[in-house]
Structures are given as structure tokens and as C-alpha cells.
Amino acid sequence: MRPLAGLATAVLIVTTASAWRQSGSVPPEWEVRAQVGALAAGLERLKPLLEQVRPQEWLARGAPQGYVGQHRTIGLELGYLERSARILADRPDRLPAALDTFFRVERLQALMSSLCEGVRRYQNPALADLIESVVSESAPARESLRQYVLDLAEVKERQLAVADQEAQRCRALLIRQPPARSSPPARKDPAASREQP
């Protein structure tokens, strides 16, 4: 039942992402939250699989020490990505949050690909296949996130261009205005300044 639900979510995300691209705008916040939720669900499915990976035991089979550090880094990256995804879900309009989430997803995918090679060679090819299938299930969510970052950057760029044009228009109006006439300063009465209370 779960794989069908995941497939339905992926189809929904890809379909709505295609509609956003055609409209030239960003998706509504609730859709971004759904994308981030789908991504978070994929991360949750990865955790128990990563707990089964034991790179320390691979060292006796000739594996490089780097896999141990890589496994630890993946655990940290998962935590950072979860935090970043929460921030994006809270503030989908923030380009830095979207970029941070996207770059963390890309980094995690690269690390997972490398770790899976080690799992396949030094531990269990079936476990590597399972991890890769869970990672590939989140591909539609990753693609939607990538497109969202591009669309959001484009929207922010257009907003900045409009703000710049408006600032230039206001500046031009201010330059064309004649200077305000100021009245000459009032003269002080010398007799009044001599009298002291």
C-alpha cells in the first residue's frame, strides 16, 4: 500500500510542478509544504537503512577508512537537511532557505551514491539496492524543489527589477523638482539678546 501512496504523491508533485512552470510563477505555499513533506518522508525511510550500514566492519575487508567518515557525515547531513526543510516549510518565500535545502539535498544524494558503492562491495548488495531505491523514490520531490528554487529566484529577480525601476523613477522625479524656497532666517533683535531674565 505504501509504494502506491508514494507513487501517487510523486505523480501529484510532478503534475503540479509542470503547471507552475507553464504559469511562470511559484507554487502556493501549501504546495511547497507538500513537496517538503514528501522529501522529509523519504529522509525518514532512509534512517533505518543507514543504521544497518556498518562501515567499521568493512575495514577488515579492505575498505578505505573514508567510508567511516562518510557514513558519519551522512548522518549529520540528514539532520541539517531536516532542519533546513523545516525552515523552508515555515518560510517558503525565502530564497536562502530554498537554496540551502536544495544544496543539502544534492550533497546528500552524492554522498549516498558513494556510500552505496561501499555497501554493495563490502557489506550487502541487496541493502545497497534498497537504499538506492529509497533515494530514487524522492527524485520527483528533488526535481520539484530544483524547479521551485529556479522559479523563486526568477520571481525575486523580477521583484528586485521592479523595485529598482521604481527607485529610479522616484529619483528622477526628485531631481526634476525645483528646490524648495526657504525663507531667510529670522534676524535676532540685538536688544533682546542683551536682556537677561
MOKA-V866141 format. One record per pair of residues at least 12 apart in sequence whose C-alpha atoms are under 7 Angstrom apart, sorted by the first residue. I is the first residue (numbers start at 1). GAP is how many residues later the second one is. D is the distance in Angstrom with one decimal. If there is no record, write none. Layout:
i=<I/I>
gap=<GAP/GAP>
d=<D/D>
//
This chain:
i=<10/10/13/13/13/14/14/17/25/25/26/26/26/29/32/32/33/35/36/36/38/39/39/40/42/42/46/46/49/55/55/56/58/58/61/63/67/74/74/77/81/81/81/84/84/84/85/95/95/98/99/102/102/116>
gap=<130/131/22/128/131/126/130/127/126/130/122/125/126/63/57/60/56/106/49/53/103/99/102/42/92/96/85/88/82/12/13/12/64/65/61/59/48/34/37/31/20/23/24/13/16/17/16/57/58/51/50/43/44/12>
d=<5.7/6.9/6.8/6.9/7.0/6.3/6.7/6.0/6.4/6.9/6.6/5.7/6.0/6.1/7.0/6.6/5.1/5.8/6.2/6.5/6.4/6.2/5.8/6.8/6.8/5.9/6.9/6.7/6.6/6.0/5.2/6.1/5.7/7.0/6.8/7.0/6.8/6.6/6.8/6.6/6.2/5.8/6.9/6.6/6.6/5.4/5.8/6.6/6.7/5.9/6.4/6.6/6.5/5.1>
//
